Amino acid sequence: MDGVRQAGVPGLYAEVRDTGGAGRTWRGASGVADLGTGRPVRPDMRHRVGSVTKTFTAAAVMQQVERGRIRLDAPIGDHLPDLVPGERGRKITVRMLLNHASGIPDHIRYAFPSLQTFPSPGSAQSLDDNRFRRFRPTELIDLGLAAPPVGEPGAATGVYSNTNYLILGQLLERTTGETAQEYITRHVIRRAGLRNTGFPAGTRIDGPHSRMYESLYGVLEPPRDYSVYDMSWTGTVAALVSTMEDLNRFYAELLDGRIVGRRSLAEMQRTIPVRALDGSTIRYGLGLHEVTVPGCGTFWGHDGTVWGARTMSLTRADGGRQMSVGINLERWNTADASGRPQHHPIDDALSTLYRTAMCPTPPPTP
């Protein structure tokens, strides 16, 4: 962790669990939470965990599948004909929203117009304009649906889109009769026994937390603090605040069949190739990433980014090893003349950290 800080990250915090043998847990932090005051980071700090939220939303949907109120392979138009009408509503299923095979494009570049070239650098103007803006989920969904499709529904390779999980939030509301945030809080967060996880009520994070510094691929120099922000732009997609301890507990409960049943968990772990927002291809199930670490095994979990914060939470398939890491800097890579983000020493330091945390005896890096 000190290596990541020395490579350029202001601060980071982590928890690693090894349930074999003596059942050890390690918590640590390195660096500062505030560049202005030098206030140090702590392992128990609350953190905006970004798209890790998607696993919570997917688990909530699967609970409704278990109750027979939602069918995975039913057209979304059967549930939300007014929101996703016409041919799209007939072709796109609930499963396609969960595993990003819907072909609906991501709404973020349309909600943040200065990011039209994302992930290549743009302007930070939209980030500042939207800091205190209150979006309605349907407003954001309409932006995604109005944009050109990024693929055919049910394509063999999906395309990652945050709009999918906004629609799933509306599906939860239509099915349960309460807001998606309320349902996820009562039936997922509380069921998992999480004490420091929740959707923010306002623009600030309650409890001890770090400032969150956004570089936007070198556009913001020095990086700008976006820890105070209205998260309505991301809602059931990426708005949760949590701790690294809570994230490890959540994935342990989920993967042990205590949040959804074993049959539902098996569905969540059926993966397809999905093209991520950075252009890479990942293995994605229903709200879960599958990550294979050579020499260490297969891990399940999710990563997440919002303005100024990054999170990685992975649990080995047998539950024997867990890692959750929060970082208070995002998009640190500067861009070349063509606008392509370039490799940075932070990337190597994080890779070393992840392998050390996930592998009891880290194999040599190829």
N, C-alpha and C positions, 0 to 999 in steps of 0.2 A: 504494500500500500504506500509506503514511503517512496518507492520508485515511481508510482503514478503521480504523486504530488511533485516529486522532483522533475518529472517530465513536463509539468505545466498545469496540472489541475489544482485549484485552490484547496479543495478539501473533499474527502470521501469517507464513507463509513460502511461497515460490513458486519454480517454475521455468517459464520460457517458452522455447520453441524455435521458431526459424524456419529451416527446412531449405533455403529458396531462397537463391540467390546464394552468399554466403560461409558459410551454415550457422551462424548465430549462436545462442548459448544464453545466456540471462540468468537468474541466480539472485539472490534477495534475501530479506530478512526485515525486519520492522519490529515494534518493541515488545518486550514482556518475556515470558519463559517462566514466571516465578514472580512473582506480585504481592507476595509477602512479602519476597523478597530483591532484586527488581529484576534478576535474571539475564536477560540478553537472549536473544531467540530467534535461531536460526541457520538458514540455508537448508537444511542437511543433516539437520535434526532428524527423528527417527522419529515417526510419528503414527498414531493409530488412524483408519483410513480408511473405516470404516463400510461402507456398501452398495456401495462400489467393489468389495468382495469378490465381489459377485454376478457380475461379469464373469469373474472367475477361475473361479468354480464353473461358470458356463455354458460356458466354453471347455473345461473338463475333461469335461463331459457330451458336448459335441460331438466330442471326441476319441474317446469310446466309441461315438458314433453312426458315426463314420468306420470304426471297427473292426467294425461290424455287431453290437455287443453290446447296443446300445440303439436302438430305433426311435422317431423323434420323434413319430410319430402313433399309437404303441401306447398302450393304456390303462395307466396307472400300476399298476393292479391286476394286470397280467400280470407285473410285476417285483416288486411289494411287496404281495401280496394280504393279508398279515397286518397291514400298516400302514395301508393305505387299502382297506378291504374293501367289499364290496357294490356298490350302484349307483354310488356315487362312484368307486370303483376302476375300474368299467367305462366311465364317461363321461369322466373326466379323463385327458387324455393328457400325455405328457412335455412336449410343446410348450406346453400350457396352463399347466404349472407354470413353465416358463421365461419366458413372456410375461405371466404374471399373469392369465390368462383362466380359471383353475380355479374361481373362486367360493369358494375356501377363505379364511376370514377370517384376519386377522393375529393372531398369538398374544401380542403384547407386552402389550396392555392386560389380558390374563388372567394373564400371568406377573407383571405389576406392577399389582396391584389398585387402588392409589391413583391410577392413570392412566386410569380408566374413561372420563373425559370427554376424553381426548387426541384432537386436539391442543389443546383448550381446557385451561386450567390446572387441575391437580388438586393432589395432595399429593406431596411428595418422599419420603414414608415408605417406599414400595416400593423406591426407588433405594438407600436406605440399608440396608434389610432384605436386599436381594439382592447387596450389594457383594461378599460372599465366598461366596455360594451357588453350589453346583455343580449345574447343570441337566443332565439327560440329553436328547439331541435328541428321543427318542421321547416324553418327558414333555411337551415344548413342542408337538410336533406334535399330540398328543392334545388339548391345550388348544384349538388352532385347529380341529381337526375336530369338537370337541364344541360349538363356538359356532355360532350361526345363520349359514347361508351368506350371502355378500354378493353373490351373483349365480349365474347358471346356467353350468355348464361350457361354454366355447366362446362366450360372449356376445361381441357385436361390440365392446363396450367392457369392458376388463378392470378389475380392482380390485387395486391393489398390495398384496401380502401377503408378509411375511417368512416365513411358514410354508411357502410354496411352495419356497423355497430350502433350508429344513431337510430337506424331503422329498427334494429333489434330492441333498443330501449323503448321505442314507441309500441312495438309488439308486446313487450312486457306490460306496459301500461294498459293497453287494450284488453289484455288477457286477465290481468290480476285486479284491475280496478283501482290501483294505487300508482303513485309515481314509481318509475323504475328505480330511482335512488332509494326510496322507502323500502321497496320489495327487496332489493339487493342487500340493504342494511339489515333487515330483519331476518332474512332467510339464508343469506350466505355469510355475511360478515359476523353476525352474532352466532350463527351455528358453528362457525369455525373457532369461536372463542377469542376473537381479535379485539384488543382493548384500545388500540391506537390507530385504527383504520376507519376512514369515513369520507364522505363527499363534503367538500368545503361549503360552508353556508354563505360565505362572502368572498372577498378578494384576498383575505389574509389566511395564513396557516395558523391554527391554534397550537399552542405548546411549543417546546423547544425545536427550532428548525434553523436551517442555514439560509443565507441568501442564495439566489440561483442565477448564475452568470451565463449569459448568452453571447457567443462570439459571431454566430451566423456566417461561418466560413470566412472570417476575417473582415467582414463588413463592419462589425462593431469592435473597435479597438480603442481603448480597452473594453473588454466584455461588459455588457450592461446587465444590471440586476432586474430580473423579472419575477422575483419571488412574490410580489403583490400583483395579482392578476385575476380577472374574472374568467373562470374556467368553463363558462357556458359554451364556448366554442368547441368543447370536446366532450362534455357530459359523460354518458355511459361508455364512451370510447376510451378516455384517458384522464379523467378528472380526479381520481382517488388520491388521497393522502394516506401514507402508511409509514411503518418503520420496517427495518430489515428483519427484525425479530418476528413481526407479524406476518411478513411475506413468507418466511420459511414455515411458520405454523400453518398458514393457509394452504400452501402447496402440499404439505405433509398430510393435512386433513383431506384435501381433495383427492390426492393420488392413493389414499388408503380407503376410498369409498365412503367417506363420512359426510360429504357435501352433496354428492349425487351417487346413485347406485352404480354397481359394477358395469352393468350394461351401458349406462349412459357414459361412464368413463371410457369404455371401449370405443364408443362412437366419437368421443372427443379426441381420442388418440388415433383415429383414422386420418392419415395425412395425405395431402396432395402437394405438388410443387407450386409455390406461390412467388411471384415476382414482388420483392419488397420495394419500398419507396426509394431506396438508394440504388435500385437496379439489380441487386443480388437476388439469388433464388434461395428460398428457405423451404423447409418441410413444415407444413401448417395443418393442424387438425381443426377442431371446433374450439377456438380460443386458446389453443396450446401450440407452442413450438416444439418440435423434436430436434434435439441437438446431439450429434454423435461426436464424442471427444476421443480420438484414437488413444488406445491404451487405458482409458478411464471408463468407458461405457456410454450408454445412452441416457440423456437427460431430458426432462420435460419442464416447461415453464414459459416465461415470456420476458421480453425486454420492453423498455418504454422510454420515450423522450417527450418532454414538453419544453417550453422556452426556458433554458437555463438549467435543466436537470435531466439526468439519465439514470436508469435503473436496469439492473440485470438480476433475475431470480431464476435459478435452475435447481432441479431436484433429480437425483439419479433414479432411474426406473425402479430399482429395488428399494428406494427410500433411504438408502444408507448414507448418502452424502447430499448436503444442501449448501447452497451459496446464494446470498442476496447482497448486492452492492449498490449503494447510492452515491452519485457523483454530482457536484454542484457547478459543473461547467458543461456546456453542450456546443456541438458543431465547431470544434476547435481547429479543424483542418482549414488551412488557407487554400485559395483557388489559384490555378495556373492561368495563363493567358486565355485559354479556351473556356474557363469557368469550371473546370473539373476540380473538385476537392482533392488535395494532395495528402500523401501519407505523412503522419506526424509521429514523433517519439511517444506521445501519449498512447497511440494505438498499440505499439509494441509493449509498453508497460502494462496496459490493461490486459493484453493477451497473456502475459506472464502471470499477472495476478489471478486471472480466471483459472488458468491451468493449475496453479499452485493451490487454489482453494478447492477445486473440484477433484483433484487427483491426490490421494494420500501420499503416493510417491510419484511426483510429477515425471512423466517420461520426457525425453529430450524433445525440444521443439524442432520439427522438421524444417 
